[in-house]
Amino acid sequence: MRQEREKIRWKDIRITDSLFGSYVKRVSEKVIPHQWKILNDQLEDSEKTYCIQNFRVAAGELTGERKGVVFQDTDLYKWLESVAYTIAAGQGLEYEPLADEVIDLIGRAQEPDGYLNTYFTVNAPHRKWKNLMEGHELYTAGHMIEAAVAYYEATGKTKFLDIARKNADLIGQVFGRGEGQKRGYPGHQEIELALVKLYRVTGERRYLETARYFIEERGSCPSYFEQEVAERGGFEFFPDFQDYDLAYSQADIPPVQQTKAEGHSVRDMYMCAAMADLAGEYEDEAMLQACRRIWDNMTQKQMYITGGIGSSGFRERFTTDYDLPNATNYSETCASIGLMMFGQRMSAVTGEAFYYDSVELALYNTVLAGINIEGDRYFYVNPLEVVPEFCTAHTYMNHVKPIRQKWFSIACCPPNVARTLASLGQYIYARDGEELVIHQFISSEVQTEAGGHNVELRMDSTLMQDGKVKISIRSEADTKLKIRIPGYAVNWTIRAGEADLDPVVEKGYLKVTAKAGEQTLVLDLDIHPHWVAANDLVRADAGKAALMKGPFVYCLEEKDNGNLLSQVCVEANQKIQEAAPAEGLVGEIPTLSYPGVRVKNVGLGDNLYGALQIEKEKTQLTAIPYCLWNNRGEGEMLVWHRVLI
């Protein structure tokens, strides 16, 4: 089993891409101050979060109860993590004094023994560590640790890291198999991957051991969660857990025995991300094989074409193989972010490039759709078909919103999108021994060290315009590169100047050596728009086709094509024309135009049912990238087209 790849420092990567660069810039310019207002309850017409107020109450600086959901603290931690990444990139230096003030406040809210959780400190000090199933104490601690590690790496300041270590040390004392320790584990996984990060930045192996304990203890018999509920006499925070099943939190069997993606999708992805990390650190083949099984099941039988996962609107969970409805699905933004985290780690520990196909799919579609162009509205749920008037409250469609929202009462997704985009460089580049690895074709610059010498690399991607990626390298000595060949690139070529190269392809990466001095490589991935079908077992997509170009899924919007998109049909493998980008959208991504047919039943009048009398009307259709839908107003949206044979 190979060792983990080495990440490149945040400050050494700069995103210049016309699409992703605009979003990354929005994080520092708009998202961070916008979310700060929300965390301070300063935004008009937005539900109060009480987030900063809760820390002041916990610190003894305000009186009153702690308010909001039990894991409200995590919104602030993810905000701080976003701030850390923008500081490292040089785009958010003005936020550092504010972040330091917030960290001081967090330190004042921390108890002398290291405990840190505003809900239990203020409202239920006698209930600490007694409701792991629902209470999210360990989940909240995990997000705090991740933020502290990021802030330390960005600034070199140790105060937040010391807070995190003190808290992690307490957790390591409380939980374990030793005498007097609790044999519990988190109801919502997250701390496991955070503890691995803490180990890697501090070198303290006890954090790695605690992470491993939480994974290995999970799903053991007798069930800790069942014992906890029996002792408590019921459920405390989530009354709808009355029919709780252990598979929901991946606690029915030990994770190493899991054979498929199961239960709450975000919980599963965060757990699997940690398992992949631990498999590499401990060279644990059984754990790695479990990760492979879960990944294969998820991506081959339970993932949407957009990289969305977790199809059920009931408890945000996986259901069963091929159950992928388009209008009622959940596909939580956080779940696709979790998929990215899992795939990144699987590629790192195995050396296989193909994991990044799904990482890329999720990033370019579901994750990017989770935030609007302006950076102040968000999708929690990401359906593939929307009729706004059907998205009614207090019905089975209550979870689907036809427009992005300012915020949510449970607001895990907005700050999660922000921290993901702010740290986008980690999904583009890495070091693998002496080799510099390119995973994603996002225009950017990196200045780093590889093979013992300095390297400057600039990537100019016109992937969606002409299928090409220009890679310019300046280095003191020959530089070894590994460049991922994506699954959608069938007829790729690579040139150095006028010469075609014939590089070795290993585990999905082409291996090239750039000569010392200055050299430019041009990778041509030869991508074109094409129609995609689903397996016949996906009943929702039977007789339908979706449109893709490269990693982008396309969709129809009412703005371009009128309403009643359910009438629209296309002929099988209909020829597609590329056209100018849609006005008002970012990224210079072409629209796609093609003829279609509207199939209407014209014999009914105002009757609900009646005689079948079909009329076909030719129409010209225009599709835009799915990630950009709902940026030009409210209206219908459709990914899967019916096909006329």
C-alpha positions in Angstrom: 0.0 0.0 0.0 1.4 3.4 -1.0 1.8 6.4 1.3 -0.3 9.5 1.2 0.5 12.2 -1.2 1.9 15.5 0.1 -0.3 18.5 -0.2 1.0 21.8 -1.5 0.8 24.9 0.8 -2.4 26.9 0.3 -0.3 30.1 -0.3 1.6 28.5 -3.2 -1.5 28.1 -5.4 -3.5 30.8 -7.1 -6.7 30.1 -9.0 -7.0 32.2 -12.3 -9.9 30.2 -13.9 -12.7 32.3 -15.4 -15.3 30.0 -13.7 -13.8 28.8 -10.5 -11.7 32.0 -10.1 -14.8 34.0 -9.9 -16.3 31.9 -7.2 -13.0 31.8 -5.2 -12.9 35.6 -5.5 -16.5 35.8 -4.3 -15.6 33.8 -1.1 -13.1 36.5 0.0 -15.1 39.5 -1.2 -18.7 38.5 -0.6 -19.2 35.2 1.1 -17.1 35.7 4.2 -18.5 39.1 5.1 -22.0 37.9 4.2 -21.8 34.9 6.4 -20.2 37.0 9.2 -23.3 39.1 9.3 -25.5 36.0 9.5 -23.4 34.6 12.3 -23.9 37.9 14.2 -27.6 38.1 13.3 -27.1 41.3 11.4 -28.7 40.3 8.2 -32.3 41.6 7.6 -35.0 39.0 6.7 -32.8 36.1 7.8 -33.5 33.7 10.6 -31.4 34.3 13.6 -28.5 31.9 14.2 -27.3 33.1 17.7 -23.9 31.7 16.8 -21.6 34.5 18.1 -24.0 35.2 20.9 -23.8 31.6 22.1 -20.0 31.8 22.4 -20.3 35.0 24.4 -22.8 33.4 26.7 -20.6 30.4 27.1 -17.6 32.7 27.9 -19.7 34.4 30.7 -19.8 37.7 28.8 -23.6 37.6 28.3 -26.4 36.1 30.3 -29.2 33.9 29.1 -29.7 30.6 27.4 -27.7 29.2 24.5 -30.0 29.1 21.4 -30.1 27.5 18.0 -29.6 23.9 16.9 -27.3 21.8 19.1 -24.4 21.9 16.5 -24.7 25.6 15.8 -21.0 26.2 16.7 -19.9 24.4 13.6 -21.0 27.3 11.4 -18.5 29.6 13.0 -15.7 26.9 12.8 -16.3 26.4 9.0 -16.4 30.2 8.6 -13.0 30.4 10.3 -11.7 27.6 8.1 -12.7 29.6 5.0 -11.0 32.7 6.4 -7.8 30.7 6.9 -7.7 29.6 3.3 -8.3 33.1 2.0 -5.6 34.5 4.2 -3.2 31.8 2.9 -4.1 32.7 -0.7 -3.4 36.4 0.1 -7.0 37.4 -0.7 -8.3 37.7 2.9 -5.6 39.3 4.9 -8.0 42.0 6.2 -9.9 39.2 8.0 -7.0 38.1 10.1 -7.5 40.6 13.0 -11.2 39.7 13.1 -10.4 36.0 13.1 -7.9 36.5 15.9 -10.7 38.2 18.0 -13.0 35.3 17.3 -10.4 32.8 18.3 -9.9 34.7 21.5 -13.6 34.4 22.1 -13.5 30.7 21.5 -10.7 30.3 23.9 -12.6 32.2 26.6 -15.6 29.8 26.0 -13.4 26.8 26.5 -13.6 25.1 29.9 -10.4 24.6 32.0 -10.2 20.8 31.2 -10.4 21.5 27.4 -14.2 20.9 26.9 -15.6 23.2 24.3 -19.3 23.1 23.2 -21.6 26.1 23.8 -24.8 24.0 24.1 -23.6 21.7 26.8 -21.5 24.3 28.6 -24.5 26.6 29.0 -27.7 24.6 28.8 -26.8 21.1 29.9 -23.4 20.9 31.7 -24.6 17.7 33.5 -25.3 16.0 30.1 -21.8 16.2 28.6 -20.9 13.0 26.6 -24.3 11.4 27.5 -26.1 11.8 24.2 -23.5 11.0 21.5 -26.2 9.7 19.1 -27.9 13.1 18.9 -25.8 15.7 20.6 -23.1 16.2 18.0 -20.4 17.0 20.6 -17.7 15.1 18.7 -18.9 16.3 15.3 -18.7 19.9 16.5 -15.2 19.2 18.0 -14.1 17.8 14.6 -15.0 21.0 12.7 -13.3 23.1 15.3 -10.1 21.0 14.9 -10.2 21.3 11.1 -10.5 25.0 11.4 -7.7 25.2 13.9 -5.3 23.2 11.7 -6.2 25.3 8.7 -5.6 28.6 10.6 -2.2 27.4 11.9 -1.1 26.3 8.4 -2.3 29.7 7.0 -0.8 32.0 9.7 1.6 30.0 11.8 -0.2 31.2 14.9 -0.7 28.5 17.5 -3.4 29.8 19.8 -6.3 28.2 18.0 -4.3 25.0 17.5 -3.6 24.9 21.2 -7.3 25.2 21.9 -7.9 22.3 19.5 -5.2 20.1 21.0 -6.5 20.7 24.5 -10.0 19.7 23.4 -8.6 16.6 21.5 -6.6 15.6 24.5 -9.7 15.6 26.7 -11.6 13.5 24.1 -8.7 11.0 24.0 -8.9 10.7 27.8 -12.7 10.3 27.9 -13.1 7.8 25.1 -11.3 4.5 24.6 -11.1 0.9 25.8 -9.1 1.7 29.0 -10.4 1.5 32.5 -12.8 4.4 33.2 -13.1 5.4 29.6 -16.4 5.5 27.6 -16.8 3.0 24.8 -18.8 5.5 22.7 -18.4 7.0 19.3 -20.0 10.0 17.4 -23.5 9.9 16.2 -22.3 12.1 13.2 -18.9 11.2 12.0 -16.4 14.0 11.4 -13.9 14.1 14.2 -12.2 11.0 12.8 -10.9 12.8 9.7 -10.2 16.0 11.8 -8.0 14.0 14.2 -6.0 12.6 11.3 -5.3 16.2 10.2 -4.3 17.1 13.8 -1.9 14.2 13.9 -0.3 15.2 10.6 0.3 18.8 11.7 1.5 18.0 15.2 3.1 14.6 14.8 1.3 13.4 18.0 0.3 9.8 17.3 -2.3 9.8 20.1 -4.7 11.8 17.9 -4.4 9.1 15.1 -5.0 6.4 17.7 -8.2 8.1 18.9 -9.4 8.4 15.3 -8.8 4.8 14.7 -10.6 3.9 18.0 -13.7 5.7 16.9 -13.8 3.8 13.6 -13.1 0.4 15.0 -15.5 0.7 17.9 -18.4 1.8 15.7 -21.0 -0.9 15.1 -19.7 -3.2 17.9 -22.1 -5.3 20.0 -23.8 -4.6 22.3 -24.8 -1.3 20.5 -23.6 1.8 22.4 -26.3 3.9 20.9 -29.1 1.4 21.9 -27.7 1.4 25.4 -27.6 5.2 25.5 -31.2 5.6 24.4 -32.4 3.0 26.9 -30.6 4.8 29.7 -31.9 8.2 28.6 -35.5 6.8 28.1 -35.9 8.2 24.6 -34.7 10.9 22.2 -33.7 14.4 23.3 -33.0 16.6 20.3 -34.7 14.8 17.3 -38.1 13.4 18.1 -38.4 12.0 14.6 -35.7 9.5 15.5 -38.3 7.4 17.2 -37.9 4.8 14.4 -34.1 5.3 14.3 -32.2 2.5 12.7 -28.5 1.9 13.3 -27.7 1.7 9.6 -28.7 5.4 9.4 -25.5 6.3 11.2 -23.5 3.4 9.9 -23.5 1.8 13.4 -25.3 -1.5 12.6 -22.0 -3.3 11.7 -18.3 -2.4 12.0 -17.4 0.0 9.2 -14.8 -2.5 7.9 -17.7 -4.9 7.1 -19.8 -2.3 5.2 -20.4 -3.4 1.7 -22.3 -0.5 0.2 -23.1 3.2 0.7 -25.6 3.2 3.5 -27.6 5.5 5.7 -27.1 9.3 6.1 -25.0 10.3 3.1 -22.9 13.0 4.8 -22.1 10.8 7.8 -21.1 7.9 5.5 -18.8 10.1 3.4 -17.0 11.7 6.4 -16.5 8.3 7.9 -15.1 6.9 4.6 -12.8 9.8 4.2 -11.3 9.1 7.6 -11.2 5.3 6.8 -9.2 6.0 3.7 -6.8 8.2 5.7 -6.4 5.5 8.3 -6.0 2.7 5.8 -3.0 4.6 4.4 -1.5 5.5 7.8 -1.8 2.0 9.2 -1.4 0.1 5.9 -4.7 -1.6 6.8 -5.8 -3.6 3.7 -9.1 -4.6 5.2 -10.1 -1.0 5.8 -9.0 0.0 2.3 -11.0 -2.8 0.8 -14.1 -1.7 2.7 -13.6 1.8 1.2 -13.3 0.4 -2.3 -16.6 -1.6 -1.8 -18.4 1.5 -0.6 -17.0 3.7 -3.3 -17.8 1.3 -6.1 -21.4 0.7 -4.9 -22.0 4.5 -4.5 -20.6 5.6 -7.8 -21.9 2.7 -9.9 -25.3 2.2 -8.4 -26.3 5.2 -6.1 -24.8 8.4 -7.6 -26.6 10.9 -9.8 -25.0 12.0 -13.1 -24.3 15.3 -11.4 -22.3 13.7 -8.6 -25.2 14.1 -6.2 -25.6 11.3 -3.6 -28.2 10.5 -1.0 -31.5 10.4 -2.9 -33.9 10.3 -0.1 -35.7 13.4 1.2 -36.3 11.4 4.3 -33.3 11.7 6.5 -30.9 12.7 3.8 -29.8 9.2 3.2 -28.9 6.5 0.6 -31.8 4.2 -0.1 -31.1 1.3 -2.4 -29.3 0.6 -5.7 -30.7 2.5 -8.7 -33.2 4.5 -6.7 -32.5 7.8 -8.3 -35.6 10.0 -8.7 -35.0 13.4 -10.3 -37.7 15.7 -8.9 -37.8 14.5 -5.3 -34.2 13.6 -4.7 -32.2 15.2 -1.9 -28.5 15.2 -3.1 -27.4 17.4 -0.2 -24.6 19.8 -1.2 -22.6 18.6 1.9 -22.8 15.0 0.7 -21.1 15.8 -2.6 -18.4 17.7 -0.7 -18.0 14.6 1.4 -17.7 12.6 -1.8 -14.9 14.9 -2.9 -13.1 14.4 0.4 -13.5 10.6 0.2 -12.4 10.4 -3.5 -9.4 12.7 -2.9 -8.1 10.4 -0.1 -8.8 7.2 -2.1 -6.7 8.5 -5.0 -3.9 9.5 -2.5 -3.8 6.1 -0.8 -4.1 4.0 -4.0 -2.4 6.2 -6.6 -5.4 5.7 -8.9 -6.6 8.6 -11.0 -10.1 7.4 -11.7 -11.3 8.5 -8.2 -11.0 12.1 -9.4 -13.5 11.5 -12.2 -16.2 11.5 -9.5 -14.5 14.2 -7.5 -14.6 16.4 -10.6 -18.2 15.4 -11.4 -19.4 16.5 -8.0 -17.3 19.7 -7.9 -18.4 20.9 -11.4 -22.0 20.2 -10.9 -23.7 19.6 -7.5 -21.1 21.5 -5.3 -20.9 24.5 -7.6 -24.7 24.5 -7.9 -24.9 24.9 -4.1 -24.0 28.6 -4.3 -25.1 31.4 -6.6 -22.8 33.6 -8.7 -23.1 36.5 -6.3 -22.2 34.3 -3.3 -25.1 35.1 -1.1 -27.7 32.4 -1.8 -27.5 28.6 -1.4 -29.0 25.3 -2.3 -29.1 22.6 0.4 -31.0 20.2 -1.9 -30.0 19.6 -5.6 -32.7 18.0 -7.7 -32.4 17.3 -11.4 -35.9 18.4 -12.3 -37.8 21.4 -10.9 -41.3 22.7 -11.3 -41.4 25.7 -8.9 -45.2 25.5 -8.2 -44.8 21.9 -7.1 -42.2 22.8 -4.4 -44.8 23.4 -1.8 -44.3 23.5 2.0 -45.6 20.8 4.3 -45.7 18.2 1.5 -43.4 15.5 0.2 -41.7 18.3 -1.8 -41.1 20.5 1.2 -37.3 19.9 1.0 -37.0 21.0 -2.6 -36.5 24.8 -3.2 -37.0 26.4 -6.6 -34.6 29.2 -5.7 -31.4 29.4 -3.6 -32.0 30.5 0.0 -30.3 33.2 2.1 -29.6 30.7 4.9 -31.1 27.6 6.7 -32.0 26.8 10.2 -29.6 23.9 9.8 -26.9 25.6 7.8 -24.2 23.1 7.3 -24.0 23.6 3.5 -23.3 27.3 3.0 -20.1 27.5 5.1 -19.1 24.0 3.7 -19.3 25.3 0.2 -17.3 28.3 1.2 -14.4 26.3 2.8 -14.4 23.9 -0.2 -14.0 26.7 -2.8 -11.5 28.6 -0.7 -9.3 25.5 -0.5 -9.8 24.4 -4.1 -6.1 24.2 -4.8 -5.9 20.9 -2.8 -8.1 19.3 -5.5 -5.9 20.5 -8.3 -2.3 19.8 -7.3 -0.3 17.5 -5.0 3.2 16.1 -4.7 3.8 12.4 -5.0 7.4 11.8 -4.0 9.5 13.7 -6.6 6.5 14.1 -9.0 4.1 17.1 -9.3 0.6 15.8 -9.8 -2.2 17.6 -11.7 -5.7 16.3 -10.9 -8.0 18.9 -12.3 -7.8 21.2 -15.3 -8.6 24.5 -13.6 -6.6 27.5 -14.8 -4.2 28.3 -12.0 -0.6 28.9 -11.0 1.6 27.1 -8.5 5.0 27.8 -7.1 6.4 24.9 -5.2 9.3 22.4 -4.8 9.4 19.1 -6.5 12.3 16.7 -6.7 14.5 19.0 -4.6 14.2 22.0 -6.9 11.9 25.0 -7.4 9.1 24.8 -9.9 6.8 27.4 -11.3 3.8 26.0 -13.2 1.0 27.8 -14.9 -2.0 26.0 -16.3 -4.3 27.7 -18.8 -7.3 25.6 -19.4 -9.7 26.2 -22.3 -11.2 22.7 -21.8 -14.8 23.8 -22.5 -13.9 26.0 -25.5 -11.5 23.8 -27.5 -10.6 20.8 -25.2 -7.1 22.0 -24.6 -5.0 22.6 -21.5 -1.7 24.5 -21.8 0.8 23.7 -19.0 3.8 26.1 -18.8 6.7 25.1 -16.6 9.7 27.0 -15.4 12.2 25.0 -13.3 15.8 24.7 -12.2 16.0 21.1 -13.2 14.0 18.5 -15.0 10.5 18.2 -13.4 8.5 15.0 -13.3 4.8 15.5 -13.8 1.8 13.1 -13.4 -1.3 14.4 -15.3 -4.6 12.8 -14.8 -6.4 11.6 -17.9 -10.1 11.9 -17.2 -12.6 9.1 -18.1 -14.3 11.4 -20.7 -11.0 11.9 -22.6 -10.9 9.1 -25.2 -8.6 10.5 -27.9 -6.2 12.6 -25.9 -2.8 13.8 -27.2 0.0 15.8 -25.6 2.7 17.9 -27.3 5.9 19.7 -26.3 6.3 22.5 -28.8 5.8 20.9 -32.2 6.6 17.3 -31.0 4.0 14.8 -30.1 4.8 12.9 -26.9 4.1 9.3 -26.1 4.3 9.2 -22.4 3.8 6.2 -20.1 0.3 6.0 -18.6 0.2 4.6 -15.1 -2.9 4.2 -13.0 -4.7 6.8 -15.1 -1.9 9.4 -15.0 0.3 10.2 -17.9 3.9 10.6 -16.8 5.9 13.4 -18.4 9.3 15.0 -17.7 9.5 18.7 -18.3 13.0 19.8 -19.2 14.9 22.3 -17.1 14.4 25.9 -18.0 11.1 26.8 -19.6 8.8 24.4 -21.5 5.2 24.4 -22.5 3.1 21.3 -22.9 -0.3 21.3 -24.6 -2.7 18.6 -23.6 -5.7 18.1 -26.0 -8.4 16.0 -24.4 -10.6 16.2 -27.5 -13.9 16.6 -25.8 -17.3 17.2 -27.4 -20.9 17.4 -26.3 -22.5 14.0 -26.1 -25.7 12.3 -24.9 -25.6 10.0 -21.9 -28.1 7.2 -21.0 -28.7 5.6 -17.6 -28.8 1.9 -16.8 -32.2 0.4 -17.4 -32.5 -0.3 -13.7 -32.7 3.4 -13.1 -36.4 3.5 -13.6 -36.6 7.3 -13.4 -34.4 7.7 -16.5 -35.8 4.9 -18.7 -36.1 6.2 -22.2 -34.3 9.4 -21.4 -31.0 11.0 -22.2 -28.9 13.7 -20.5 -26.4 16.0 -22.1 -22.7 16.4 -21.1 -19.5 18.0 -22.3 -16.4 17.1 -20.3 -17.2 17.2 -16.6 -20.3 19.4 -17.1 -23.8 18.2 -17.0 -26.2 20.5 -19.0 -29.8 21.3 -18.3 -32.8 23.1 -19.8 -34.1 26.2 -18.1 -37.5 27.8 -18.6 -35.9 31.1 -19.3 -34.4 29.8 -22.6 -37.0 27.1 -23.5 -40.4 28.1 -22.1 -42.4 26.2 -19.5 -43.8 22.6 -19.5 -40.3 21.2 -20.1 -41.8 17.8 -19.4 -43.2 17.9 -22.9 -39.7 18.2 -24.4 -38.3 15.2 -26.3 -35.2 14.8 -28.4 -34.4 12.3 -31.1 -31.8 9.6 -30.2 -28.2 11.1 -30.4 -29.5 14.3 -31.8 -26.7 16.5 -33.2 -25.5 19.3 -30.9 -24.2 22.7 -31.8 -22.1 24.8 -29.4 -23.1 28.4 -29.0 -22.0 31.5 -27.1 -22.2 31.5 -23.3 -25.5 32.7 -21.9 -25.7 36.3 -20.9 -25.4 36.9 -17.2 -23.5 33.8 -16.4 -19.8 33.3 -15.5 -17.0 31.1 -16.8 -17.3 31.6 -20.6 -18.8 28.1 -20.9 -20.7 27.6 -24.2 -24.4 26.9 -24.3 -25.5 23.9 -26.3 -28.2 24.1 -28.9 -30.1 21.3 -30.6 -33.5 20.6 -32.2 -36.2 19.0 -30.1 -39.9 18.2 -30.2 -42.7 19.1 -27.8 -45.2 16.3 -27.5 -48.6 17.7 -26.6 -52.0 16.2 -26.0 -54.3 18.7 -27.6 -57.7 16.9 -27.2 -58.4 17.7 -23.5 -59.1 21.4 -23.3 -59.5 22.1 -19.6 -60.3 18.5 -18.7 -58.0 16.6 -16.4 -58.3 13.4 -18.4 -59.6 12.5 -21.8 -58.9 11.1 -25.3 -55.3 10.7 -26.4 -54.7 13.1 -29.3 -51.0 13.8 -29.8 -49.5 16.7 -31.6 -45.8 17.2 -32.2 -44.2 20.7 -32.4 -40.6 21.2 -33.4 -38.5 23.5 -31.3 -34.9 24.6 -30.9 -33.5 23.9 -27.4 -30.8 25.7 -25.5 -29.0 24.1 -22.6 -26.7 25.7 -20.0 -24.4 24.0 -17.4 -26.4 22.6 -14.5 -24.2 24.3 -12.0 -25.4 27.7 -13.2 -29.1 27.1 -13.2 -31.3 29.5 -11.2 -28.9 32.4 -11.6 -31.2 34.3 -14.0 -34.5 34.0 -12.1 -37.0 31.3 -11.0 -38.3 28.8 -13.5 -38.5 25.2 -14.5 -35.3 23.1 -14.9 -34.8 19.7 -16.5 -31.7 17.5 -16.9 -33.1 14.2 -18.4 -34.9 14.5 -21.7 -37.3 12.0 -23.1 -36.0 10.3 -26.2 -38.0 9.8 -29.4 -37.0 6.6 -31.3 
